[in-house]
Amino acid sequence: MDGLTVSELEAAVGDKNVVKVGQGKAFKSKWIAKGKEGRLIASQQLQVIQKTSSHPDPKVITDLKKRKLVKMQKITSFKIHKGPKFALEIVKEETDLTADMLASGAWKTAAFKPYNFKSLGADQNAGALHPLNKVRHEFRQIFFEMGFEEMPTNRYVETGFWNFDALFVPQQHPARDLQDTFYISDPKTADKPHAESQDDKGDYESYWENVQEVHQDASQKGPDGRPPPARYFSIDRVFRNETVDATHLAEFHQVEGVIADYGLSLGGLMEFMEIFFNKMGIEDLRFKPAYNPYTEPSMEIFSFHKGLNKLVEIGNSGMFRPEMLESMGLPKDMRVFGWGLSLERPTMIKYKVS
């Protein structure tokens, strides 16, 4: 069937330039031809293209885009239909087959939720070590790594002789008072230190006398011989009559240690403390001169606590006095580092507990 004339096409499109370009391209590609009275008709080639292909030639599309004669537009359509489980109400799916459902026969018509074998199970919050136990274990491993031997600790109650007299604590020292120390009422007094075997009995008796002599005369004859260097530590609970606050408890743990050797100095003790605490991530220590009856010189050890935003004491230390060491039968030229470190406070610093 004949179509429009060129003038009719220009009037319909409204743009002579578009019609001019379009008909030129169409004549060149032999898509249209002139029929009777100059009307444009589709050629046989265009009719074949329309019947056999729904996708135009990409080259043609590119050329038309370049001439701004066409524009691309994406159209998304949806088809909606009822599914096999379509319902106007939400059907509750059963998750368990119960005895009541079996008895009543309700299981025959019940809708069961299918098992999802790929789903993750509920979190199992397993037990974990207490932070104090973790740090205690870390302390022990560091000591072993540095060549220490662990001392047995199995006595919660100890005599005043070992707590005070053996440490050269004066008789009138306030640490002996009820305000600082817990005392038990039964028994009221303790026996003298004694050996577990008859072979060591003489050593303990002489040690008792040596301590008494040092307390009375502040002097003791040094022994002969040179015992080898030694390193010992212990970690256990201690008790003190204390007002409880953020950094003080009446029951706590103490990390005690000694290094016995010849030619030791206070600078070596400070270096040891820095190396020891650095191994557990506590750095930037501060040292402050202190007084202890059993060490001279003595120093307290501090570290910065970010949770409390202040320096807190984490230990006390010093070099044992000659009066202590000579009573034990050690030579005059042997030196001993001694310290008592807190377990709770380094744990607070490590885990940022305020």
Number of C-alpha atoms within 10 A of each C-alpha: 7 14 15 16 17 17 12 12 18 16 12 12 11 11 11 15 11 15 18 14 12 14 18 13 14 16 14 11 12 14 17 21 17 17 15 10 9 14 18 20 17 17 16 12 12 14 12 10 14 11 8 8 9 8 8 10 10 9 9 11 15 12 12 14 13 11 11 10 12 12 9 7 6 5 5 5 5 5 4 5 7 7 7 6 7 9 9 6 6 7 10 10 11 13 11 10 12 11 10 10 14 11 9 9 11 13 17 9 8 14 13 13 11 9 8 7 7 6 7 7 7 6 6 6 6 5 6 8 8 9 14 16 13 12 19 19 13 13 21 18 12 16 19 14 9 11 11 19 15 16 13 10 10 8 9 9 12 10 14 13 17 11 14 17 19 22 20 26 19 14 12 8 10 12 15 17 12 11 11 13 13 14 15 8 7 7 8 7 10 11 8 11 14 14 13 8 7 9 8 11 13 12 14 15 14 14 17 19 12 22 25 17 15 20 20 9 10 13 16 20 12 16 13 10 9 12 12 9 12 13 19 17 21 19 22 16 14 14 16 16 13 13 9 10 8 9 14 13 15 13 13 14 19 19 19 20 21 20 19 20 16 15 10 16 14 16 8 12 20 18 10 13 18 17 13 17 17 13 13 14 11 17 15 11 17 16 17 11 13 15 14 18 15 24 23 17 16 23 23 19 23 18 21 18 20 14 12 15 9 11 14 17 21 20 22 22 30 26 24 24 20 25 23 25 22 21 27 19 19 19 19 17 12 18 21 23 23 21 25 21 20 18 22 20 23 24 17 18 20 16 12 12 14 13
